Amino acid sequence: MTLGKVIGTIVATQKKEALRDKKILIVQPIDLDGSFIGRDILAIDSVDAGVGDTVLMIHEGAGAQQVLGRKDVPVHTVIVAVVDGLSVDVK
């Protein structure tokens, strides 16, 4: 799983039928301090996230299929949670 910040949305005029009702968001991975890392990711939104939200994503085809409840979707990354807060204890 990866933390990320939603930075935009994708509008698609053509989608696979199984994804027609799903929103596609652009997510920038972040570290535990909230700093951007890595490259932007396109992710299917399963939790009604929006631009500016910190989210938790899974990056695996089988896991994505399980979250969406379908095996016929060509999806790699799904947003599975909107993060309300984050606390890291350093020892």
PDB file of N, CA, C and O in Angstrom:
ATOM      1  N   MET A   1       0.842  -1.174   0.000  1.00  0.00           N
ATOM      2  CA  MET A   1       0.000   0.000   0.000  1.00  0.00           C
ATOM      3  C   MET A   1       0.887   1.236   0.000  1.00  0.00           C
ATOM      4  O   MET A   1       2.013   1.217   0.497  1.00  0.00           O
ATOM      5  N   THR A   2       0.359   2.298  -0.562  1.00  0.00           N
ATOM      6  CA  THR A   2       1.105   3.533  -0.702  1.00  0.00           C
ATOM      7  C   THR A   2       0.238   4.716  -0.310  1.00  0.00           C
ATOM      8  O   THR A   2      -0.955   4.751  -0.610  1.00  0.00           O
ATOM      9  N   LEU A   3       0.851   5.687   0.365  1.00  0.00           N
ATOM     10  CA  LEU A   3       0.176   6.953   0.637  1.00  0.00           C
ATOM     11  C   LEU A   3       0.320   7.853  -0.577  1.00  0.00           C
ATOM     12  O   LEU A   3       1.328   7.794  -1.281  1.00  0.00           O
ATOM     13  N   GLY A   4      -0.684   8.687  -0.825  1.00  0.00           N
ATOM     14  CA  GLY A   4      -0.605   9.623  -1.936  1.00  0.00           C
ATOM     15  C   GLY A   4      -1.493  10.819  -1.713  1.00  0.00           C
ATOM     16  O   GLY A   4      -2.359  10.814  -0.838  1.00  0.00           O
ATOM     17  N   LYS A   5      -1.271  11.851  -2.516  1.00  0.00           N
ATOM     18  CA  LYS A   5      -2.088  13.061  -2.487  1.00  0.00           C
ATOM     19  C   LYS A   5      -2.759  13.181  -3.850  1.00  0.00           C
ATOM     20  O   LYS A   5      -2.087  13.157  -4.881  1.00  0.00           O
ATOM     21  N   VAL A   6      -4.088  13.311  -3.854  1.00  0.00           N
ATOM     22  CA  VAL A   6      -4.827  13.459  -5.108  1.00  0.00           C
ATOM     23  C   VAL A   6      -4.549  14.855  -5.654  1.00  0.00           C
ATOM     24  O   VAL A   6      -4.790  15.858  -4.983  1.00  0.00           O
ATOM     25  N   ILE A   7      -4.026  14.904  -6.908  1.00  0.00           N
ATOM     26  CA  ILE A   7      -3.671  16.193  -7.493  1.00  0.00           C
ATOM     27  C   ILE A   7      -4.503  16.542  -8.725  1.00  0.00           C
ATOM     28  O   ILE A   7      -4.360  17.636  -9.271  1.00  0.00           O
ATOM     29  N   GLY A   8      -5.367  15.635  -9.170  1.00  0.00           N
ATOM     30  CA  GLY A   8      -6.179  15.939 -10.335  1.00  0.00           C
ATOM     31  C   GLY A   8      -7.117  14.800 -10.696  1.00  0.00           C
ATOM     32  O   GLY A   8      -7.127  13.746 -10.060  1.00  0.00           O
ATOM     33  N   THR A   9      -7.905  15.043 -11.737  1.00  0.00           N
ATOM     34  CA  THR A   9      -8.845  14.036 -12.227  1.00  0.00           C
ATOM     35  C   THR A   9      -8.611  13.799 -13.711  1.00  0.00           C
ATOM     36  O   THR A   9      -8.026  14.630 -14.406  1.00  0.00           O
ATOM     37  N   ILE A  10      -9.074  12.661 -14.177  1.00  0.00           N
ATOM     38  CA  ILE A  10      -9.009  12.316 -15.595  1.00  0.00           C
ATOM     39  C   ILE A  10     -10.434  12.202 -16.111  1.00  0.00           C
ATOM     40  O   ILE A  10     -11.287  11.574 -15.482  1.00  0.00           O
ATOM     41  N   VAL A  11     -10.682  12.809 -17.253  1.00  0.00           N
ATOM     42  CA  VAL A  11     -11.978  12.667 -17.914  1.00  0.00           C
ATOM     43  C   VAL A  11     -11.755  11.831 -19.164  1.00  0.00           C
ATOM     44  O   VAL A  11     -10.938  12.176 -20.018  1.00  0.00           O
ATOM     45  N   ALA A  12     -12.482  10.737 -19.263  1.00  0.00           N
ATOM     46  CA  ALA A  12     -12.332   9.833 -20.407  1.00  0.00           C
ATOM     47  C   ALA A  12     -13.657   9.712 -21.146  1.00  0.00           C
ATOM     48  O   ALA A  12     -14.678   9.373 -20.547  1.00  0.00           O
ATOM     49  N   THR A  13     -13.642   9.986 -22.437  1.00  0.00           N
ATOM     50  CA  THR A  13     -14.865   9.865 -23.223  1.00  0.00           C
ATOM     51  C   THR A  13     -15.164   8.414 -23.570  1.00  0.00           C
ATOM     52  O   THR A  13     -16.306   8.066 -23.870  1.00  0.00           O
ATOM     53  N   GLN A  14     -14.135   7.563 -23.529  1.00  0.00           N
ATOM     54  CA  GLN A  14     -14.314   6.137 -23.795  1.00  0.00           C
ATOM     55  C   GLN A  14     -13.723   5.359 -22.626  1.00  0.00           C
ATOM     56  O   GLN A  14     -12.580   5.592 -22.233  1.00  0.00           O
ATOM     57  N   LYS A  15     -14.501   4.437 -22.073  1.00  0.00           N
ATOM     58  CA  LYS A  15     -14.025   3.577 -20.987  1.00  0.00           C
ATOM     59  C   LYS A  15     -14.557   2.177 -21.206  1.00  0.00           C
ATOM     60  O   LYS A  15     -15.596   1.981 -21.837  1.00  0.00           O
ATOM     61  N   LYS A  16     -13.833   1.209 -20.679  1.00  0.00           N
ATOM     62  CA  LYS A  16     -14.345  -0.157 -20.645  1.00  0.00           C
ATOM     63  C   LYS A  16     -15.660  -0.123 -19.863  1.00  0.00           C
ATOM     64  O   LYS A  16     -15.761   0.560 -18.844  1.00  0.00           O
ATOM     65  N   GLU A  17     -16.636  -0.839 -20.326  1.00  0.00           N
ATOM     66  CA  GLU A  17     -17.973  -0.823 -19.710  1.00  0.00           C
ATOM     67  C   GLU A  17     -17.928  -1.060 -18.205  1.00  0.00           C
ATOM     68  O   GLU A  17     -18.676  -0.429 -17.458  1.00  0.00           O
ATOM     69  N   ALA A  18     -17.068  -1.954 -17.756  1.00  0.00           N
ATOM     70  CA  ALA A  18     -16.980  -2.277 -16.326  1.00  0.00           C
ATOM     71  C   ALA A  18     -16.487  -1.095 -15.494  1.00  0.00           C
ATOM     72  O   ALA A  18     -16.665  -1.080 -14.276  1.00  0.00           O
ATOM     73  N   LEU A  19     -15.867  -0.102 -16.143  1.00  0.00           N
ATOM     74  CA  LEU A  19     -15.328   1.060 -15.418  1.00  0.00           C
ATOM     75  C   LEU A  19     -16.126   2.341 -15.666  1.00  0.00           C
ATOM     76  O   LEU A  19     -15.750   3.410 -15.185  1.00  0.00           O
ATOM     77  N   ARG A  20     -17.206   2.235 -16.402  1.00  0.00           N
ATOM     78  CA  ARG A  20     -17.963   3.428 -16.799  1.00  0.00           C
ATOM     79  C   ARG A  20     -18.399   4.285 -15.605  1.00  0.00           C
ATOM     80  O   ARG A  20     -18.416   5.511 -15.715  1.00  0.00           O
ATOM     81  N   ASP A  21     -18.746   3.684 -14.488  1.00  0.00           N
ATOM     82  CA  ASP A  21     -19.226   4.451 -13.333  1.00  0.00           C
ATOM     83  C   ASP A  21     -18.120   4.783 -12.334  1.00  0.00           C
ATOM     84  O   ASP A  21     -18.405   5.290 -11.249  1.00  0.00           O
ATOM     85  N   LYS A  22     -16.863   4.507 -12.683  1.00  0.00           N
ATOM     86  CA  LYS A  22     -15.737   4.746 -11.775  1.00  0.00           C
ATOM     87  C   LYS A  22     -15.019   6.043 -12.143  1.00  0.00           C
ATOM     88  O   LYS A  22     -14.888   6.388 -13.318  1.00  0.00           O
ATOM     89  N   LYS A  23     -14.553   6.758 -11.105  1.00  0.00           N
ATOM     90  CA  LYS A  23     -13.791   7.986 -11.282  1.00  0.00           C
ATOM     91  C   LYS A  23     -12.307   7.638 -11.317  1.00  0.00           C
ATOM     92  O   LYS A  23     -11.844   6.803 -10.540  1.00  0.00           O
ATOM     93  N   ILE A  24     -11.553   8.286 -12.229  1.00  0.00           N
ATOM     94  CA  ILE A  24     -10.116   8.082 -12.322  1.00  0.00           C
ATOM     95  C   ILE A  24      -9.434   9.349 -11.807  1.00  0.00           C
ATOM     96  O   ILE A  24      -9.718  10.453 -12.271  1.00  0.00           O
ATOM     97  N   LEU A  25      -8.528   9.173 -10.837  1.00  0.00           N
ATOM     98  CA  LEU A  25      -7.833  10.305 -10.235  1.00  0.00           C
ATOM     99  C   LEU A  25      -6.335  10.216 -10.489  1.00  0.00           C
ATOM    100  O   LEU A  25      -5.785   9.130 -10.672  1.00  0.00           O
ATOM    101  N   ILE A  26      -5.683  11.380 -10.497  1.00  0.00           N
ATOM    102  CA  ILE A  26      -4.227  11.452 -10.592  1.00  0.00           C
ATOM    103  C   ILE A  26      -3.706  11.607  -9.171  1.00  0.00           C
ATOM    104  O   ILE A  26      -4.085  12.539  -8.461  1.00  0.00           O
ATOM    105  N   VAL A  27      -2.836  10.690  -8.759  1.00  0.00           N
ATOM    106  CA  VAL A  27      -2.326  10.680  -7.387  1.00  0.00           C
ATOM    107  C   VAL A  27      -0.804  10.758  -7.410  1.00  0.00           C
ATOM    108  O   VAL A  27      -0.147  10.040  -8.164  1.00  0.00           O
ATOM    109  N   GLN A  28      -0.254  11.636  -6.578  1.00  0.00           N
ATOM    110  CA  GLN A  28       1.197  11.753  -6.413  1.00  0.00           C
ATOM    111  C   GLN A  28       1.575  11.036  -5.122  1.00  0.00           C
ATOM    112  O   GLN A  28       1.097  11.421  -4.055  1.00  0.00           O
ATOM    113  N   PRO A  29       2.419  10.003  -5.182  1.00  0.00           N
ATOM    114  CA  PRO A  29       2.850   9.325  -3.955  1.00  0.00           C
ATOM    115  C   PRO A  29       3.552  10.305  -3.006  1.00  0.00           C
ATOM    116  O   PRO A  29       4.241  11.226  -3.445  1.00  0.00           O
ATOM    117  N   ILE A  30       3.363  10.088  -1.701  1.00  0.00           N
ATOM    118  CA  ILE A  30       4.009  10.919  -0.687  1.00  0.00           C
ATOM    119  C   ILE A  30       4.679  10.033   0.357  1.00  0.00           C
ATOM    120  O   ILE A  30       4.328   8.864   0.515  1.00  0.00           O
ATOM    121  N   ASP A  31       5.661  10.613   1.074  1.00  0.00           N
ATOM    122  CA  ASP A  31       6.272   9.885   2.177  1.00  0.00           C
ATOM    123  C   ASP A  31       5.517  10.228   3.465  1.00  0.00           C
ATOM    124  O   ASP A  31       4.515  10.942   3.419  1.00  0.00           O
ATOM    125  N   LEU A  32       5.983   9.730   4.600  1.00  0.00           N
ATOM    126  CA  LEU A  32       5.283   9.941   5.868  1.00  0.00           C
ATOM    127  C   LEU A  32       5.309  11.392   6.339  1.00  0.00           C
ATOM    128  O   LEU A  32       4.544  11.771   7.225  1.00  0.00           O
ATOM    129  N   ASP A  33       6.193  12.209   5.747  1.00  0.00           N
ATOM    130  CA  ASP A  33       6.233  13.641   6.065  1.00  0.00           C
ATOM    131  C   ASP A  33       5.342  14.454   5.135  1.00  0.00           C
ATOM    132  O   ASP A  33       5.206  15.664   5.315  1.00  0.00           O
ATOM    133  N   GLY A  34       4.734  13.806   4.143  1.00  0.00           N
ATOM    134  CA  GLY A  34       3.871  14.497   3.193  1.00  0.00           C
ATOM    135  C   GLY A  34       4.600  15.050   1.984  1.00  0.00           C
ATOM    136  O   GLY A  34       3.998  15.752   1.171  1.00  0.00           O
ATOM    137  N   SER A  35       5.905  14.743   1.845  1.00  0.00           N
ATOM    138  CA  SER A  35       6.681  15.203   0.692  1.00  0.00           C
ATOM    139  C   SER A  35       6.415  14.303  -0.512  1.00  0.00           C
ATOM    140  O   SER A  35       6.315  13.083  -0.381  1.00  0.00           O
ATOM    141  N   PHE A  36       6.303  14.923  -1.683  1.00  0.00           N
ATOM    142  CA  PHE A  36       6.066  14.166  -2.905  1.00  0.00           C
ATOM    143  C   PHE A  36       7.269  13.300  -3.252  1.00  0.00           C
ATOM    144  O   PHE A  36       8.416  13.741  -3.171  1.00  0.00           O
ATOM    145  N   ILE A  37       6.987  12.056  -3.640  1.00  0.00           N
ATOM    146  CA  ILE A  37       8.020  11.117  -4.075  1.00  0.00           C
ATOM    147  C   ILE A  37       7.505  10.381  -5.299  1.00  0.00           C
ATOM    148  O   ILE A  37       6.293  10.265  -5.483  1.00  0.00           O
ATOM    149  N   GLY A  38       8.380   9.896  -6.116  1.00  0.00           N
ATOM    150  CA  GLY A  38       7.951   9.069  -7.245  1.00  0.00           C
ATOM    151  C   GLY A  38       7.211   9.834  -8.316  1.00  0.00           C
ATOM    152  O   GLY A  38       7.245  11.063  -8.369  1.00  0.00           O
ATOM    153  N   ARG A  39       6.542   9.079  -9.169  1.00  0.00           N
ATOM    154  CA  ARG A  39       5.821   9.626 -10.321  1.00  0.00           C
ATOM    155  C   ARG A  39       4.319   9.583 -10.084  1.00  0.00           C
ATOM    156  O   ARG A  39       3.827   8.798  -9.272  1.00  0.00           O
ATOM    157  N   ASP A  40       3.598  10.437 -10.803  1.00  0.00           N
ATOM    158  CA  ASP A  40       2.136  10.447 -10.723  1.00  0.00           C
ATOM    159  C   ASP A  40       1.579   9.078 -11.102  1.00  0.00           C
ATOM    160  O   ASP A  40       2.153   8.359 -11.919  1.00  0.00           O
ATOM    161  N   ILE A  41       0.444   8.738 -10.487  1.00  0.00           N
ATOM    162  CA  ILE A  41      -0.211   7.453 -10.725  1.00  0.00           C
ATOM    163  C   ILE A  41      -1.671   7.717 -11.066  1.00  0.00           C
ATOM    164  O   ILE A  41      -2.304   8.585 -10.465  1.00  0.00           O
ATOM    165  N   LEU A  42      -2.205   6.974 -12.025  1.00  0.00           N
ATOM    166  CA  LEU A  42      -3.643   6.997 -12.282  1.00  0.00           C
ATOM    167  C   LEU A  42      -4.271   5.898 -11.446  1.00  0.00           C
ATOM    168  O   LEU A  42      -3.815   4.755 -11.467  1.00  0.00           O
ATOM    169  N   ALA A  43      -5.322   6.247 -10.706  1.00  0.00           N
ATOM    170  CA  ALA A  43      -5.945   5.272  -9.808  1.00  0.00           C
ATOM    171  C   ALA A  43      -7.459   5.362  -9.892  1.00  0.00           C
ATOM    172  O   ALA A  43      -8.021   6.447 -10.037  1.00  0.00           O
ATOM    173  N   ILE A  44      -8.108   4.219  -9.799  1.00  0.00           N
ATOM    174  CA  ILE A  44      -9.564   4.164  -9.725  1.00  0.00           C
ATOM    175  C   ILE A  44      -9.976   4.516  -8.299  1.00  0.00           C
ATOM    176  O   ILE A  44      -9.422   3.986  -7.336  1.00  0.00           O
ATOM    177  N   ASP A  45     -10.941   5.402  -8.171  1.00  0.00           N
ATOM    178  CA  ASP A  45     -11.418   5.837  -6.856  1.00  0.00           C
ATOM    179  C   ASP A  45     -12.566   4.941  -6.399  1.00  0.00           C
ATOM    180  O   ASP A  45     -13.590   4.839  -7.074  1.00  0.00           O
ATOM    181  N   SER A  46     -12.386   4.291  -5.248  1.00  0.00           N
ATOM    182  CA  SER A  46     -13.457   3.450  -4.710  1.00  0.00           C
ATOM    183  C   SER A  46     -14.058   4.040  -3.428  1.00  0.00           C
ATOM    184  O   SER A  46     -14.929   3.425  -2.812  1.00  0.00           O
ATOM    185  N   VAL A  47     -13.594   5.233  -3.025  1.00  0.00           N
ATOM    186  CA  VAL A  47     -14.027   5.795  -1.738  1.00  0.00           C
ATOM    187  C   VAL A  47     -14.475   7.264  -1.827  1.00  0.00           C
ATOM    188  O   VAL A  47     -14.592   7.928  -0.797  1.00  0.00           O
ATOM    189  N   ASP A  48     -14.723   7.775  -3.026  1.00  0.00           N
ATOM    190  CA  ASP A  48     -15.173   9.154  -3.243  1.00  0.00           C
ATOM    191  C   ASP A  48     -14.149  10.182  -2.761  1.00  0.00           C
ATOM    192  O   ASP A  48     -14.503  11.160  -2.103  1.00  0.00           O
ATOM    193  N   ALA A  49     -12.889   9.955  -3.091  1.00  0.00           N
ATOM    194  CA  ALA A  49     -11.826  10.912  -2.770  1.00  0.00           C
ATOM    195  C   ALA A  49     -11.906  12.085  -3.743  1.00  0.00           C
ATOM    196  O   ALA A  49     -12.564  12.009  -4.781  1.00  0.00           O
ATOM    197  N   GLY A  50     -11.224  13.166  -3.385  1.00  0.00           N
ATOM    198  CA  GLY A  50     -11.210  14.338  -4.246  1.00  0.00           C
ATOM    199  C   GLY A  50      -9.851  15.006  -4.246  1.00  0.00           C
ATOM    200  O   GLY A  50      -8.965  14.625  -3.481  1.00  0.00           O
ATOM    201  N   VAL A  51      -9.686  15.999  -5.100  1.00  0.00           N
ATOM    202  CA  VAL A  51      -8.422  16.719  -5.210  1.00  0.00           C
ATOM    203  C   VAL A  51      -8.060  17.312  -3.849  1.00  0.00           C
ATOM    204  O   VAL A  51      -8.887  17.942  -3.190  1.00  0.00           O
ATOM    205  N   GLY A  52      -6.805  17.097  -3.441  1.00  0.00           N
ATOM    206  CA  GLY A  52      -6.316  17.582  -2.161  1.00  0.00           C
ATOM    207  C   GLY A  52      -6.357  16.553  -1.049  1.00  0.00           C
ATOM    208  O   GLY A  52      -5.710  16.736  -0.017  1.00  0.00           O
ATOM    209  N   ASP A  53      -7.108  15.469  -1.236  1.00  0.00           N
ATOM    210  CA  ASP A  53      -7.195  14.423  -0.207  1.00  0.00           C
ATOM    211  C   ASP A  53      -5.919  13.590  -0.161  1.00  0.00           C
ATOM    212  O   ASP A  53      -5.296  13.324  -1.189  1.00  0.00           O
ATOM    213  N   THR A  54      -5.542  13.184   1.048  1.00  0.00           N
ATOM    214  CA  THR A  54      -4.498  12.188   1.230  1.00  0.00           C
ATOM    215  C   THR A  54      -5.181  10.838   1.217  1.00  0.00           C
ATOM    216  O   THR A  54      -6.178  10.638   1.912  1.00  0.00           O
ATOM    217  N   VAL A  55      -4.656   9.904   0.431  1.00  0.00           N
ATOM    218  CA  VAL A  55      -5.321   8.620   0.235  1.00  0.00           C
ATOM    219  C   VAL A  55      -4.340   7.469   0.413  1.00  0.00           C
ATOM    220  O   VAL A  55      -3.122   7.649   0.390  1.00  0.00           O
ATOM    221  N   LEU A  56      -4.908   6.286   0.590  1.00  0.00           N
ATOM    222  CA  LEU A  56      -4.152   5.044   0.653  1.00  0.00           C
ATOM    223  C   LEU A  56      -4.514   4.244  -0.590  1.00  0.00           C
ATOM    224  O   LEU A  56      -5.692   4.076  -0.908  1.00  0.00           O
ATOM    225  N   MET A  57      -3.487   3.746  -1.298  1.00  0.00           N
ATOM    226  CA  MET A  57      -3.720   3.030  -2.554  1.00  0.00           C
ATOM    227  C   MET A  57      -3.146   1.624  -2.477  1.00  0.00           C
ATOM    228  O   MET A  57      -2.164   1.381  -1.775  1.00  0.00           O
ATOM    229  N   ILE A  58      -3.763   0.703  -3.201  1.00  0.00           N
ATOM    230  CA  ILE A  58      -3.164  -0.617  -3.405  1.00  0.00           C
ATOM    231  C   ILE A  58      -2.711  -0.693  -4.859  1.00  0.00           C
ATOM    232  O   ILE A  58      -3.366  -0.158  -5.754  1.00  0.00           O
ATOM    233  N   HIS A  59      -1.577  -1.366  -5.082  1.00  0.00           N
ATOM    234  CA  HIS A  59      -0.990  -1.479  -6.426  1.00  0.00           C
ATOM    235  C   HIS A  59      -0.839  -2.945  -6.797  1.00  0.00           C
ATOM    236  O   HIS A  59       0.271  -3.478  -6.773  1.00  0.00           O
ATOM    237  N   GLU A  60      -1.893  -3.576  -7.126  1.00  0.00           N
ATOM    238  CA  GLU A  60      -1.798  -4.979  -7.508  1.00  0.00           C
ATOM    239  C   GLU A  60      -3.085  -5.355  -8.199  1.00  0.00           C
ATOM    240  O   GLU A  60      -4.172  -5.054  -7.704  1.00  0.00           O
ATOM    241  N   GLY A  61      -2.974  -6.008  -9.336  1.00  0.00           N
ATOM    242  CA  GLY A  61      -4.150  -6.348 -10.129  1.00  0.00           C
ATOM    243  C   GLY A  61      -5.180  -7.172  -9.387  1.00  0.00           C
ATOM    244  O   GLY A  61      -6.366  -6.844  -9.421  1.00  0.00           O
ATOM    245  N   ALA A  62      -4.753  -8.246  -8.708  1.00  0.00           N
ATOM    246  CA  ALA A  62      -5.697  -9.118  -8.010  1.00  0.00           C
ATOM    247  C   ALA A  62      -6.367  -8.382  -6.847  1.00  0.00           C
ATOM    248  O   ALA A  62      -7.565  -8.544  -6.616  1.00  0.00           O
ATOM    249  N   GLY A  63      -5.593  -7.573  -6.116  1.00  0.00           N
ATOM    250  CA  GLY A  63      -6.169  -6.795  -5.019  1.00  0.00           C
ATOM    251  C   GLY A  63      -7.160  -5.771  -5.535  1.00  0.00           C
ATOM    252  O   GLY A  63      -8.212  -5.560  -4.930  1.00  0.00           O
ATOM    253  N   ALA A  64      -6.832  -5.131  -6.650  1.00  0.00           N
ATOM    254  CA  ALA A  64      -7.735  -4.151  -7.256  1.00  0.00           C
ATOM    255  C   ALA A  64      -9.034  -4.823  -7.690  1.00  0.00           C
ATOM    256  O   ALA A  64     -10.122  -4.288  -7.474  1.00  0.00           O
ATOM    257  N   GLN A  65      -8.917  -5.978  -8.293  1.00  0.00           N
ATOM    258  CA  GLN A  65     -10.108  -6.713  -8.711  1.00  0.00           C
ATOM    259  C   GLN A  65     -10.969  -7.085  -7.515  1.00  0.00           C
ATOM    260  O   GLN A  65     -12.197  -7.029  -7.594  1.00  0.00           O
ATOM    261  N   GLN A  66     -10.340  -7.465  -6.410  1.00  0.00           N
ATOM    262  CA  GLN A  66     -11.088  -7.839  -5.211  1.00  0.00           C
ATOM    263  C   GLN A  66     -11.827  -6.635  -4.628  1.00  0.00           C
ATOM    264  O   GLN A  66     -12.991  -6.748  -4.245  1.00  0.00           O
ATOM    265  N   VAL A  67     -11.155  -5.482  -4.560  1.00  0.00           N
ATOM    266  CA  VAL A  67     -11.792  -4.274  -4.028  1.00  0.00           C
ATOM    267  C   VAL A  67     -12.978  -3.865  -4.895  1.00  0.00           C
ATOM    268  O   VAL A  67     -14.025  -3.476  -4.378  1.00  0.00           O
ATOM    269  N   LEU A  68     -12.813  -3.954  -6.209  1.00  0.00           N
ATOM    270  CA  LEU A  68     -13.891  -3.568  -7.127  1.00  0.00           C
ATOM    271  C   LEU A  68     -14.960  -4.640  -7.264  1.00  0.00           C
ATOM    272  O   LEU A  68     -16.042  -4.379  -7.790  1.00  0.00           O
ATOM    273  N   GLY A  69     -14.658  -5.859  -6.786  1.00  0.00           N
ATOM    274  CA  GLY A  69     -15.634  -6.943  -6.863  1.00  0.00           C
ATOM    275  C   GLY A  69     -15.842  -7.479  -8.265  1.00  0.00           C
ATOM    276  O   GLY A  69     -16.896  -8.037  -8.571  1.00  0.00           O
ATOM    277  N   ARG A  70     -14.833  -7.311  -9.128  1.00  0.00           N
ATOM    278  CA  ARG A  70     -14.936  -7.777 -10.516  1.00  0.00           C
ATOM    279  C   ARG A  70     -13.597  -8.324 -10.957  1.00  0.00           C
ATOM    280  O   ARG A  70     -12.545  -7.850 -10.528  1.00  0.00           O
ATOM    281  N   LYS A  71     -13.647  -9.329 -11.820  1.00  0.00           N
ATOM    282  CA  LYS A  71     -12.406  -9.893 -12.360  1.00  0.00           C
ATOM    283  C   LYS A  71     -12.165  -9.442 -13.797  1.00  0.00           C
ATOM    284  O   LYS A  71     -11.126  -9.761 -14.376  1.00  0.00           O
ATOM    285  N   ASP A  72     -13.105  -8.708 -14.378  1.00  0.00           N
ATOM    286  CA  ASP A  72     -12.986  -8.316 -15.780  1.00  0.00           C
ATOM    287  C   ASP A  72     -12.528  -6.871 -15.969  1.00  0.00           C
ATOM    288  O   ASP A  72     -12.747  -6.286 -17.030  1.00  0.00           O
ATOM    289  N   VAL A  73     -11.890  -6.289 -14.942  1.00  0.00           N
ATOM    290  CA  VAL A  73     -11.451  -4.898 -15.053  1.00  0.00           C
ATOM    291  C   VAL A  73      -9.927  -4.818 -15.208  1.00  0.00           C
ATOM    292  O   VAL A  73      -9.195  -5.449 -14.445  1.00  0.00           O
ATOM    293  N   PRO A  74      -9.448  -4.048 -16.185  1.00  0.00           N
ATOM    294  CA  PRO A  74      -8.008  -3.903 -16.392  1.00  0.00           C
ATOM    295  C   PRO A  74      -7.451  -2.787 -15.504  1.00  0.00           C
ATOM    296  O   PRO A  74      -7.151  -1.693 -15.981  1.00  0.00           O
ATOM    297  N   VAL A  75      -7.320  -3.076 -14.214  1.00  0.00           N
ATOM    298  CA  VAL A  75      -6.933  -2.045 -13.244  1.00  0.00           C
ATOM    299  C   VAL A  75      -5.728  -2.527 -12.443  1.00  0.00           C
ATOM    300  O   VAL A  75      -5.641  -3.695 -12.064  1.00  0.00           O
ATOM    301  N   HIS A  76      -4.805  -1.610 -12.194  1.00  0.00           N
ATOM    302  CA  HIS A  76      -3.626  -1.917 -11.389  1.00  0.00           C
ATOM    303  C   HIS A  76      -3.690  -1.230 -10.031  1.00  0.00           C
ATOM    304  O   HIS A  76      -3.297  -1.829  -9.030  1.00  0.00           O
ATOM    305  N   THR A  77      -4.179   0.024  -9.965  1.00  0.00           N
ATOM    306  CA  THR A  77      -4.157   0.801  -8.732  1.00  0.00           C
ATOM    307  C   THR A  77      -5.548   1.286  -8.369  1.00  0.00           C
ATOM    308  O   THR A  77      -6.271   1.832  -9.202  1.00  0.00           O
ATOM    309  N   VAL A  78      -5.914   1.075  -7.096  1.00  0.00           N
ATOM    310  CA  VAL A  78      -7.220   1.501  -6.592  1.00  0.00           C
ATOM    311  C   VAL A  78      -7.015   2.272  -5.292  1.00  0.00           C
ATOM    312  O   VAL A  78      -6.227   1.871  -4.435  1.00  0.00           O
ATOM    313  N   ILE A  79      -7.735   3.381  -5.160  1.00  0.00           N
ATOM    314  CA  ILE A  79      -7.742   4.129  -3.902  1.00  0.00           C
ATOM    315  C   ILE A  79      -8.717   3.427  -2.975  1.00  0.00           C
ATOM    316  O   ILE A  79      -9.888   3.248  -3.313  1.00  0.00           O
ATOM    317  N   VAL A  80      -8.222   3.019  -1.779  1.00  0.00           N
ATOM    318  CA  VAL A  80      -9.048   2.241  -0.868  1.00  0.00           C
ATOM    319  C   VAL A  80      -9.405   2.987   0.413  1.00  0.00           C
ATOM    320  O   VAL A  80     -10.224   2.500   1.192  1.00  0.00           O
ATOM    321  N   ALA A  81      -8.807   4.164   0.653  1.00  0.00           N
ATOM    322  CA  ALA A  81      -9.122   4.913   1.868  1.00  0.00           C
ATOM    323  C   ALA A  81      -8.728   6.368   1.713  1.00  0.00           C
ATOM    324  O   ALA A  81      -7.743   6.693   1.049  1.00  0.00           O
ATOM    325  N   VAL A  82      -9.513   7.245   2.339  1.00  0.00           N
ATOM    326  CA  VAL A  82      -9.132   8.640   2.509  1.00  0.00           C
ATOM    327  C   VAL A  82      -8.550   8.741   3.915  1.00  0.00           C
ATOM    328  O   VAL A  82      -9.194   8.349   4.889  1.00  0.00           O
ATOM    329  N   VAL A  83      -7.338   9.266   4.017  1.00  0.00           N
ATOM    330  CA  VAL A  83      -6.632   9.334   5.300  1.00  0.00           C
ATOM    331  C   VAL A  83      -7.060  10.603   6.030  1.00  0.00           C
ATOM    332  O   VAL A  83      -6.867  11.712   5.531  1.00  0.00           O
ATOM    333  N   ASP A  84      -7.644  10.429   7.220  1.00  0.00           N
ATOM    334  CA  ASP A  84      -8.072  11.568   8.030  1.00  0.00           C
ATOM    335  C   ASP A  84      -6.925  12.137   8.862  1.00  0.00           C
ATOM    336  O   ASP A  84      -6.870  13.342   9.109  1.00  0.00           O
ATOM    337  N   GLY A  85      -6.011  11.270   9.293  1.00  0.00           N
ATOM    338  CA  GLY A  85      -4.897  11.718  10.105  1.00  0.00           C
ATOM    339  C   GLY A  85      -3.775  10.712  10.050  1.00  0.00           C
ATOM    340  O   GLY A  85      -3.973   9.548   9.704  1.00  0.00           O
ATOM    341  N   LEU A  86      -2.585  11.183  10.400  1.00  0.00           N
ATOM    342  CA  LEU A  86      -1.408  10.327  10.346  1.00  0.00           C
ATOM    343  C   LEU A  86      -0.497  10.690  11.504  1.00  0.00           C
ATOM    344  O   LEU A  86      -0.176  11.861  11.712  1.00  0.00           O
ATOM    345  N   SER A  87      -0.087   9.691  12.248  1.00  0.00           N
ATOM    346  CA  SER A  87       0.807   9.918  13.398  1.00  0.00           C
ATOM    347  C   SER A  87       1.940   8.903  13.306  1.00  0.00           C
ATOM    348  O   SER A  87       1.704   7.700  13.187  1.00  0.00           O
ATOM    349  N   VAL A  88       3.172   9.402  13.363  1.00  0.00           N
ATOM    350  CA  VAL A  88       4.335   8.537  13.293  1.00  0.00           C
ATOM    351  C   VAL A  88       5.154   8.748  14.567  1.00  0.00           C
ATOM    352  O   VAL A  88       5.585   9.865  14.854  1.00  0.00           O
ATOM    353  N   ASP A  89       5.365   7.682  15.320  1.00  0.00           N
ATOM    354  CA  ASP A  89       6.201   7.748  16.527  1.00  0.00           C
ATOM    355  C   ASP A  89       7.620   7.358  16.153  1.00  0.00           C
ATOM    356  O   ASP A  89       7.853   6.277  15.613  1.00  0.00           O
ATOM    357  N   VAL A  90       8.556   8.231  16.438  1.00  0.00           N
ATOM    358  CA  VAL A  90       9.958   7.961  16.173  1.00  0.00           C
ATOM    359  C   VAL A  90      10.637   7.652  17.489  1.00  0.00           C
ATOM    360  O   VAL A  90      10.564   8.445  18.427  1.00  0.00           O
ATOM    361  N   LYS A  91      11.295   6.514  17.570  1.00  0.00           N
ATOM    362  CA  LYS A  91      11.936   6.104  18.830  1.00  0.00           C
ATOM    363  C   LYS A  91      13.423   6.217  18.733  1.00  0.00           C
ATOM    364  O   LYS A  91      14.129   5.916  19.695  1.00  0.00           O
TER     365      LYS A  91
END
